[in-house]
Amino acid sequence: MRKVLTELEKLDGSHPGLLVKVKQRFDQGTISAEIPQLIHDEFGLSVTETMAENYRSKRWSPEKERIAARKEAADAAIQAFGGDAGFDSLLLAKLWELMDKMTIPQLLTARSLFVKIKAQNLKEQEFLFKTGQLKPARSEEEQEADSQAQQRKVLHRIKEIFGLAGDEPPKPRAPLVPVAAGDPLPKEVGVSPTEL
């Protein structure tokens, strides 16, 4: 099936860049009535509003709709596979499937591409970390310590509300150290036998 060119597409053959300008203007929200003046100012050509509207309806709008539909389908596929992590798994499975058919140079190219992508991801994470947008992962011990500190603060606040708290803030407790029966208490624990 032959594609019939619009008048603007025919003019683009003799005036390269004309369609690029028209597409940019349509992308920016320019209406068809303003396109003839743009073309006259840029290229010195006289075109009608009908020619611009014809290009918009036959080429520009369908292309935008195709791109939007393709993006929507890709997003739906990614979500169907479980988001980015699921999609990564799918790509890895496809790569394993293709590895039997790939030549050594193709495998090396795939490996170097993977290394480049990994390096780019690390650079992005480093940037996010340096700008404070990404926090380093905390260990379970640190998370537990923060949780305990928050519990102590809440308890102290409750005591303040009911007038049971003293003037001093709650003291952090030393971590519990397991001690066998009959062993003396370690000095680093910081608890005297009278406090027990």
HUGIMO-V621996 format. One line per field, one symbol per residue. phi: phi as a letter, one per 30 degrees, with the letter a starting at -180 (. if undefined). A space follows every 10 residues. Layout:
phi->???
This chain:
phi->.dcddddddd dddcbejddd ddddddddjd dddddededd ddciccbcdd dddddddcbd dddddddddd dddddddddd djiddddddd dddddddddd cddeeddddd dddddddddd dddddddddd didbcddcdd dddddddddd dddddddddd dcicdddcdd ddddddcdbd djdddddddi bdeddd
